[in-house]
Amino acid sequence: MCGIAGFVDPRGGVSDPKRTLVAMADRLAHRGPNDQGLWWDEQRRVGFAHRRLSIIDLSAAGHQPMSSASGRFTLVFNGEIYNANELRSQLDSRSRIDWRGHSDTEVMLAAFEAWGVADAVIAFAGMFACAVFDRELNRLHLLRDRVGKKPLSYGWIRGTFVFASEVTAMRPISGAMLDIDRSALAAFLRHGYVPGPYSIHPTLRKVPPGTIATIDLAALVDGDAPLMEKYWDAAQVARTAARTPSQADDDVHVDQLHAHLERSISRRMISDVPLGAFLSGGVDSALIAAVMSRLSASKIKTFTIGFDDRTFDESSAARTTAQALATDHTEFIATPRDAMNIIPRLSAIYDEPFADSSQIPTMMLSDLARSQVTVALAGDGGDEILGGYDRYFFTSQMWAARNSGRIGPSAMQRFLMRMVLSGPLSGLVGRLLPTLGIQTAGKRTNDKIARFLAIAQASSFEDALRRLACIAVDTDSLVLGAPTAYGLTVDRDGAQDFDGRAMQMMRGDFMSYLPDDLLVKVDRASMSIGLEVRSPFLDHELVEWAWGIPMSAKIRRTRRHAQGKWVSYQLADRIIPGGFSARPKVGFGVPLAKWLRGDLRSWAEDLLDARRITNEGFFDASLVRARWDGFIAGNDADRHLLWAILMFESWLSRQRAE
């Protein structure tokens, strides 16, 4: 796991290329504290920089940038290729290779030489973002893994084509803060993250997951966009698998999940450094810990973060799982003061504004794990591929109720619902919703009521999905001079039944919320301290299998109840001693409203000062203050929007100070 950066300088605008590359690498030192390297081709004006976190082959034989045996390809790489040993055997069977070490980087280069870039990347199973320069064809290729586990941004700055793991590494080229794209800022307020392929800066973009981006140096002109080629399309893979769903029985599906997880986890346990696992109260991390325990000859290390607010705390459930599996378990109960200590670091950790408040416990958990291990396995992806979020069935239930005429978008209903969101009636409505056939299991009823309101006002199911993807409504007016906000690409397939609607939501989350929010959150938090996080549920073979099993194996429904990740719970009951109790999904949230009105209030008030906001010129200060005053008065509905504004203000302050 590493940090990569580089540039193509067709006009010779970079006066000292090697020094610039070193400066770019230095800004990624947190991603790779063990080694640094650079490569510069003076004739072609192409350069790579690398910071290394040594995981596999700790020797100098794994040093990057690395060139292939013939010298045709030069590679700078961030990530892990989990099937590198299998690929090494395949390559050896073609022709005897004089290997210099046992790094996956060397295997990738040999694959490029043997099969070409386009065919080689299809053979890679892993998480990766890399740049490979082909001297023979005079082309630069930027590659990103299938699901977007590893980040890679690119664009033009002052006549130079630049790429990097994090935008912060581009500052030695720009020399100053880049412009802010107000459409991206408006999108950020809607979602809490900047949706790909966009960036907070207008001249930068993100390489989409499953994509090869190619720049032909021979025809390069300032401002040219790379040629994009998809080698793995998540939506198409999911649709193809769903057309012919598995006809196997339930026990077979449970067996298959077990086999996929054993293979995926065993690959991700290959490491030359200590490793452990994140453990929450949920079934995904419990399955990973259970399989790791079976595969390991010694106790595995597990790590949990909890809170003194029971609504958000899963530490007790995680402890129960750890005891059942006899893991070497470490937990930490976080307080508002602990959060306050983390918050100043966030603007440095996230290279563009990011406002998923679970970034705070993710950072704490990463710190906790890094004190003992260098690699941790996590459960990311299980919800999106196996139907874990209650919104997959809750939304479909509400949409069916809406279309049946039991609820509707009348002005009176909207007025009443807005009152309910911030008032004492929320408990009453939470009890009434089940009379509409709408499940309300779990403790965050207000969030479900907000979804109820969004769906009641939607003009179509696709419109409902767009509304549900927002952390707040009516946000565009807050951004001064913003054109239309960049929107999420809503997956369309015209499905009208429960299974089709649920599948549509799962595909949409897999293509947007997962890579642009969840994976960004984990990558930046963990890599800020040199911790590698691996996600067995995102193994592409497991993902393709999951798309192909019937919805009944994912979401098991009765007349009044639905259980997501049904197949996962069945497996957990098999392999965790004493079984695994099904619980409503809590999620990795924080008591944000309580903290902002309490220990974090003074910090927030400083960032939301009306004069400060007016002078910056991005937000309508009067509207921002009105939202804040309403929140302080007890309206929780805007807590996530206000957190987004606070995260932007904190990020902007750091950018201007550098």
N, C-alpha and C positions, 0 to 999 in steps of 0.2 A: 504494500500500500504506500502510495507516494503522492507527491505533487508534481505536476508537469506544467511547462510553459514554453513558449517559443514565438518566433515571428519570421515573416518573409518581408524583406526590405527592398522592394524593387527599385526605389528611387534613391537609395543610399542616404536616407534621412537620419539613420541612427549612426551617430558619429563614432561611438565606441561600442561595437556590438558585443564583444565578450564581457565587458564591464556591465553592460545592460543586462545580459543574460544572468550574470551573477546576482545582480540586484533583484531580478525577477525571482530567481531561486530563493534568495534570502527571505522574500515575502511569503514563501511557502514552507519555511523551515519547520513550522508546527506540524505539517503533514508528513514530513520526512526528516526526523532529527538525526538519522544515523549516517547519512552520506550525501554528498552533493556532486553533480557533474554537469558539464556543458559540452556542446558540440557546435561548431561554426564552420559553414562552407562559404568561404570568401567569394568564390566564383559565382555562386548562385544566390548569395545573400540570404541564406536560410540558416536559422539557429535554433537549437533546443536547449532547455534547461531542466534540471531534474533534482528533486529532493527525495531521498529514499528512507522509508521505514522498512527495515530489514525483517522479513517474515520467513521467506524461503531462500535457501542458499545465502547465508550471512556473510559469505566470503566476498572478496573483490571480484569474483567471477560473475556476480550479479550486478556489477556497477553499470549505471546508465548515464547518458545515452549509450546505446549499444548498436553496433553495426553487424550485419550478417556476414557469413564466412566469405562471400564473394565481394563484399563491399557495396553491393547494389542498394540494400535497404539499411536505413538508420532509424532506430525506434526509441521513443521515449514513452513510458508506459506507467499507468496508475491502475492498480487492481490486482486481481488474482485469476489465473486460468486453472480451474480446478481439475480439468482433465489433461493437464500438461504431461503427466506420465504416460497416459494412453497415446497421446499424440506423438510423444517421443518414440514410442515403440513403432507406431505406424510409419514415421519418417525414417527410422532406422531400417525398416523392412524394405524400403524403396532403394536406399543407398546408404552405405556406411558413413556416418557423420562423426567427425572428430569433435565431440562436445567439450567445451571449456569448463563447464560447471553443471549445476542442475537447476538453474533458475527457469521459471516459465517465460521470462523475457527471451531467452535464447531459443526456446522452443517456438515461440511466436515468429521470430525472424526466420528460422528454418522452414516454418510453414509458409511464410510469404514467398520464400525462394522456390519451394517445391510446388505450391498450388496457386500462387498469386494472391493479392490482397483480398479480393472479393470472395474467393472460395475458402481462403484460410479463416476469415472471420466467422463464417458459418460453422466451422468446425470447433470454434472456441466455446467452451462452457465455463462461464464465470462472470465476474464483474470487472469491467475495464473501461477506461478512457485512454486513448493513446493517439500519438501522432507518428506516422511513418512516412519517411521521405524516400521516394523511388528515384535514384539517380539516372537510371536508364530511360525512364519516361518523363523525367523532370516534373514529377507530380508530388504534391503533399496530400496525404490522406489523414483525415481526422475520423476516428472510429469510436463509437459508444456502444456499450453493452445493450442487450435486448430490452431490458426493463428500465434502464436509466439509473442504475445503482451508483455509478460513478459520474461526477459532473465534468462538463467540458463546454466552455464558452469561447466564442470567437468574434472577430469583427475587425473593422478598420479604425485605426487611430493615427491621425497625422500622416496619412499616406503609407502606413505600415499595416500589413495584415498580421493580427495577433491572435494567439489562442492561449488558454490557461485553465487549470483546474478551478481556480477562483479568480474573479475579476480583480481582486486586490493585487495580483501579480502583474497586472498590466500598467500599474501606476508609473513604473520607470519609463514606459513608452509615452504615456500621456503627459507626465510631468505635473499634472494638476487634476482636480476633480473633473470628471466628465459631466456633460449635460444630463439633466433628468428628463426622461420621456414621460410626459404628463398622462398620456393614455395608459402607460404601464403603471403609473402611480395610482390612477383611478382603479385599474384592475386589482392592484395590490390591496386597496381599501375594501374592495368587494370580497376578496378571497383570503386575504392574509398572507398571500404569496404572489409573486409575479409569475403568471402561467407561461410555460414554454410554448413556443421557442423564443418568446420575447425576453427582454432584459430591462432593468430599470434605466439603462442608458440607451439612447436611440440608435447608436451605431453598432451595438453589440447584440448577439443572439446566442442561443444555446443549441448545441447539436442535439437533435431529437434522439430519443432512445431507438436502438435498432437501426442506426443509420451510418452510412459512410459519406462523409463530406469531402469532396475532392477539389483541390485548386491546381490548375495547370499553369506552372510557372512560365511556360513559353508564351502564353497568351494573356498573362496577368495584367489587368488594368486596375488602377486605383478605384476601389469601391466595388469591384466584382464580388458577387456572392458565390460561395462554393456550389458545385453540382451535388445535389443530395440524392442518394440512392438508398432506399429501404432494403435491408436484407432480412428483416423480421418485423412484421406488422402485427401488433398485438390484437387489433380489432379483427383483422382478417383471420388470424390464427384462431381466435375465439369463435368467430362465426362458422368457420369451416368445421371445427370440432363439434359445435352444437348441432350441426345439420344431421350428424349420425351419432347421437349420444350412445354411450355404453348401455348395453342391455343386461349387464351382469347383475347379480343380486347384491343385496346390501353387504353381506359378509365379504364378498369378493372386493367391493370398493374399499372396505376397511383394510383388507389385506394389501391392496394395491397402494393405498396411502402409506401404510407402514413400510412397504418396500421402497417406495420413492423417498420417504424421509430417511430411511437408513442409508441409502446410497448418497443422497444429497448431504446429509450430515457427516458421513464418514469422509467424504471429499473435503468438507470444510473443517475437519479436525486435523488435516495435514498442516503441520506448522513446526518450525524450528524454534519457536518461542512459546511461553506459557499462554494457555487459552482457558476461557470460561464461558458463562452464558448469562444473559439478562433473564431475570425471572420475575414476571408479574403474577397477578392472580388469575390470568387468563389461560385458556387451553393451549394456545399456540406455543408460548414459551415453556409451558409444562411438558408438552410433547417433545420439544427439542431437548430439554434437560433429561427427560426419561430415556430417549434414544441415546444421547451422549453418555449417560450413566451405563447403559448396556454395552456400549462400544469401548468404554474406557477401562483400563486396568486399575485405575485408582479413582478416588473421589473427585468428581468434577467441582469446580468453583462456580457458585451462582451468586447473583447480586440483585438487590431489590432496593427501591426507593419508596418510602411511605410518607404520609402526611398525618398531622394531628387532627385534621378534619376528616371524619369517618366517611363522608360522602365521596371523597376522592382517594381513600386509602385502600390499597390492596395488599399491604404488607403481611397481614395475618394469613390471607389465603395463600400468598407466596410461601410463607413460612411453613404452612401445612404441607404444601407440595415438596418443599425442600426436605422436610423431615421424612416424608414417605419415600423419597428417593435417596435419602442419606447423603445429601450433597454437603460440601464445605460452603456454608451459606453465610453471606454478609449482607446486612441490611442497614439502612440509614433513614431515620425519620426526620424529614425536612420541616423547618419552621419558616415563617415569613422573613426572619433575619437571614437565613441561609439563601433565600431567594434574592434578597437585596444584595447579597455578596456576589451572586451570579450575574445580575442584570448589567452591571457596567461592562462585563466581558462580551455581552451578546453582540454589540455593534461592531466589535472586532472579529468575532467568530463568523458572523453571517455577512458574506461579501456583497449582498444586496438586501434591501429591507425584507424582513421575514417575521411573521407575527403569529405563528402557532405557539400559544403559550405553553404547550407541553415541551417546548424547547428548554424550559427551565429544569424540570426533572430529568430530561434527557441529558442535559449537561451534568447534572449532579450524579446521575447513574454512570455516565462515562468516567467522571472523575473517580468514583468509587471503584469501578472495575479496573481502571488504569493503575491504581495503586498496587494491584496484584498480578495483572495479566496484560498482554499486548494485543490479544485477539479475543473477541467476544462474539458469540452467536446470538441472534435475535429473531423474533417472530414476525418481522415485517412481511406483509404480503398475504398472510393467511386469511385475513378478513376479505380482501378484494377478490380472491379466487375461490373461496369456499363459503361466501355469503355470511360473513360474520357480523356486519353492521346491522343493527335493528332497523335502520332506515330502509333496507332492502325490502323488508316485508311491511313495515309501518307505512311507508310511502305508498306502496301498492294498495294497502287496505284503505288509506285515506282517499286515494284517487278513485277507487271503486265506490266509496261512500259519496264522494263529490258527484260522480257521474250518475249515481242512483237518485240524486235529488235530496239526500239527507242533509248535506251541507252545501253551501254555495258562497259565492263571493259578494254578497250584498254589502252595502255600505254599513248597515247596522252591525252585521257580523264582524266586519273588519274593525269597527270602533270598539265593540265589546272585547274582541280578542286582544287588541292592543292594551286595553285596560287590564285584562287578565294577566298579560305577560309580566306586569310590574306590580300587581296587587294581590291581596289575600285570597282572591277567587281562584288562583291557580290550582290550589288543592282540590276545590270543588270540581273544576273542569277536568282535572286529572282523573277524578272518579267517574265523570260523565262520559268521557271519551270511549270507554269500553262498551257503552250501550250502543255505539255506532259500529261495533265490531273492530275497534282500533285498540291494539295492544299497548299498554303503557307500563310494562314491567321495567323496573329500574328506578333510580332515584332522581333523575334529572327531567322531571315532568315539564318544566318550563321550556326546555329545549324542544321537546316534542310538540308543545303547544305552538311554538314559533313555526315549526314545520307545518303544522295544521293550518296556520294562517297563510303561509306561502302557497300551499297547494290550493287552498280555497280561492285564491286570487288568480291562479294560473289559467292561461288561455289554452294550453295544451300540455301533454305530459312532458314534452321537451322543455317547454317554458317552466314547468314545475321543477325540472332537474336543474335548470339554470338558477332559479331562485334558491333552491336548496343548497346549491354550491356556494352561496354567498354567506359571509359571516354577518352581514348587515344589509339592510335595504336602503334605498334613497341616498346613496353615498356620492354619486357623481357630482352633485352640486357643491360638495366640500372642496373639490380640487379646482383651483382657479385656472381658467383658460384651457381646460382639458377637452380634447375632442372625445369622441366615443371611446369608452374604456375597451381595451382588448378583452375579448370574451373567451371562455373555454369552448373547445370544440365538443359539442354535445353529440354523442353517438346516436345515430338514428337507425331504426330498422322497422318501425311501424308496428311493433309487437303490441297486442292488446290484452293478452292474458297475464296472469300473475308471473309465470315463469319468464315470459318475454320481457316484462318490465323489470323484473329483478336482474336478469342477465344484462339488460341495457345499462342499468345503474352500475353493476359490477365492472363492465367493460369501461364505462366512463371514468370510474375511480381509478382503474388500473392505468389508464392513459394520461390522467391529469393529477388527481389528488395524490396518488402514490409517488410518482417521480418528482413532482414539483413541490410537494409539501413534506410528506413523511420521510422520503429518502434524503431530501435536502437537510431536513432537521437532524437526522441521525448522522449523516456524513459530516456536516460542519461541526457538530458538537463533539463527535468522537475524534475526528482528525485534528481538531484544535489542540489536542493533547497527545497525538500520536497513538491512538487506539484504533485498531481495525475491527469493524463490525461486519460479520457475514450473515447472510439471510437465507437459510435453507429453503424456505417456502418460495423463494424467487428463482430457484433452479428452473431453467426454461422447460426442461422435460416434465417436471412436476406441474408447472403452470399449464402446459399443453394437455396433460392428463386431466387436470382439474376442470378445464373448459369442456372436456368431453364427457364428464359424468352427468347424470340427470340432476335437475334442480332439486328433486326430492332427497338426494344424498347430501345436498348442501343445506337446504332450508326445509325442515320437516314441519309440516303444518297440521294443526287440528282446527276445529271450528273457532276456538278462542285463543289459541296459542301457536306460536311459531318458534322454532329453535334453529338459529343459524349454526353453521359449521357442524351439522349433525354427525357427519362421518368422522370429524376430528374428535368429538366427544366420545363416540363409540370406541375409537382407538385408545383414547386416554383411559377409559374404563378398563380396557384390556391390559395395558402395560404399566399403569401406575399402581403400586401396591395400595390396596384399600379403595381403589377406584377414584374417579374425579367427579366432583359435584358440579353440575351445570349451574352457572351463575349468570345473571345479567351482565353484559359487558359494561365495564366502567370506563375504560379508556385511560390514556395516560394524561389526564387533565390535572389542573391545579385550581385551588379556590381563588380564582382571579378576582372576582368582585370583592370578596372579603379582604384580600390583600391590598387592592387599590384604594379601598376606603380606609384601610388601616395603615400598616407599616409603609406601604409604598405611596401613600397619598402625597407627601411632601415632594418626593421625586417627580411624580406625575404633574403636580401643580407647576413646578418649575418649567418642565418641558412644554406645558400647554399655556404658558403665559401669553396673553393676547398680543402684547407688543412684539414679542419674539416671533410669533406665527405670522403676524402682519408684515414684519420686516423681511422674513424669508420669502414670502410671496407665493407659497404653494397652496395653502389652505385658506378658506374663508374663516377668519378667526372667530367671528360672531357665531357662526354655525357650530364650530368645534366647541366653543365654550358652552353653548346651549346644550349640546349632547353631554358634556361633562357635568354640568349643573344638574341635568335630569338624572344622570347616573348617581351622583352623590345623594340626590333626593330619594333614591331607592329603585330606579328603573334599571334592572339588570340587562335589558335587551341590547344595550350598546356596549357591553363590556368588551367584546371581541373587537369591535370597530375602534374603540378608544385604545385598546392595546396595540392595534395596527398603527394608529397615529403616533403613539408613543414610541414604537419601535422605529418608525420612519424618522421621527425627530431625533432620537438618539443616534441612529445611523448617520443622518445628515450632519449632525454636530461633529462626529468623528471624521467624516469625509472632508469637511472643511478645515479641520484642524491639522490634517496631515500635510 
